[in-house]
Amino acid sequence: MDKILIPLHDNDIAPRFDLATDVLEVIFHKPPSELPHEEKVLVMARASADELSRFVITEKVNTVICAGIEEQYLQFLTWKGIKVIADVMGPVDAVLNRYFSGNLKSGDILYPLEQS
C-alpha cells in the first residue's frame, strides 16, 4: 500500500508546502493506475513545514505532491526516501488523474486554459 500527501488550498494544491493547514492523504494499492483506495482530508494544528515533514515521516507517506517547497525540506524528504513532485499547480482531481496515469512530473501546471 502506498500513500500520497498533497498540501491543500481549497480544491487546489497549496501554493507553498509550509503554509498549508489542510492536507489530502491518498492511500492506494499498487499499481498506481488503479483508483485510489481511500482519500481523507486532515487539518493540521497550524501551518508548519517542520510539523508537516514530521507528519509525512510518521504516516509513512511515499510521495509528496506540492507546489513551492523550501530546498531544505525538499532535501530532507528526499534523503528520507520520499519522492517529492514539486512545482505542481492545479486542481487536486486533475493532479491525481495525471499521477495515476503515470504522467505527473515536477513543474506541471494543470489549470485549464481560459478561452476568450
N, C-alpha and C positions, 0 to 999 in steps of 0.2 A: 504494500500500500504506500502511495506517495502523497505528499502534502505540498500545496502551493499557498503562499501568503501574498496578498495584494493589499497595500495600504489604500484606503478609500477616501474619496471626497464625493459625497452623494453617490451617483452610479458610475463615476469615473475613477480612474486611477488618481490618487492624490498627487499634487504637483511635487511634493517633497516627502521623502521617507520619514524625516524627523518631525514633521508637523501633523501626521495622521493620528487621529484618536480612534477611528474605526478601521478595522481590517477584515478582509474576507479570507477565510481559510477554506480551501477546497481539498477534500480528501477523495482520492480516486484509486482505482486499481489499474495496474499496467495492462496493456499498453495504453499510452495517453490518448489514443484515438477514441477510446471509449468515453461515454458520457460521464461527467463527474458523479461520484458515488454520493457525496454529501457536500453541501455548502453551508457555511454559517458565518454570520457577521458577528464579530466580537468588538466590544468597546473597551479601549484601554483607559486606565485611570487618568492618564494625561499624555500629551504628545511628548515623546522622548525617544530619540534614536537608540539610546542605551537600553531602555526597557523593551523596546520593540526588538532589538537584536537579541536580548536575553530570551524573550518570548519565542523567537524563531528557533533558538538552540534548544530550549526546554521542550517545545512542542514537536521537535524532530522534523521541522519543515525541510523539504528537499530543494524547493525552488522559491525564490522571491522575485516577483514581477513588480517593478516600481518605475517611477519617473525619475526625478532627481534624487541622488543619494551621495552623501559626502564620501570622499575617497577612503577615509579611514574605516568607515562602516562597510563599504564595498570590499575592501581588502580583508577585513576581519571575517565577514561572512564567507568569502571565497576561501580563506585559509581554513575555516571550519568545514569546508567541503560542501557548502551550499551554493547551488547555481543561482546567480543573480542576472536577471534580464532587466537591464536598466534603460533609462531614457525612453520608456514606452508611454505613450499618451493615448487616451481614448476611453470609450465606454467599456465597462468590465465585460459585458457579454461579447463584444467584438474581440476583445483581448483573449478571452478564454477560447472562443471559437478558433482564433488563429493559433493559439498554443496547442489545442488538441488536434489541430490539423498538421502540427509539426512544423509550422512556418513562422512562428513568432521569433523575432530577433531584436536585440538591443537597437534602439533608435526608431522603432516602428511608431508611426503616428496613424491612428485608426479612426480619426474623426471623419465622417463623410464630408465630401467636398460640397460646398454650398454652390448652388446653381443660380445664376442671375437671370 
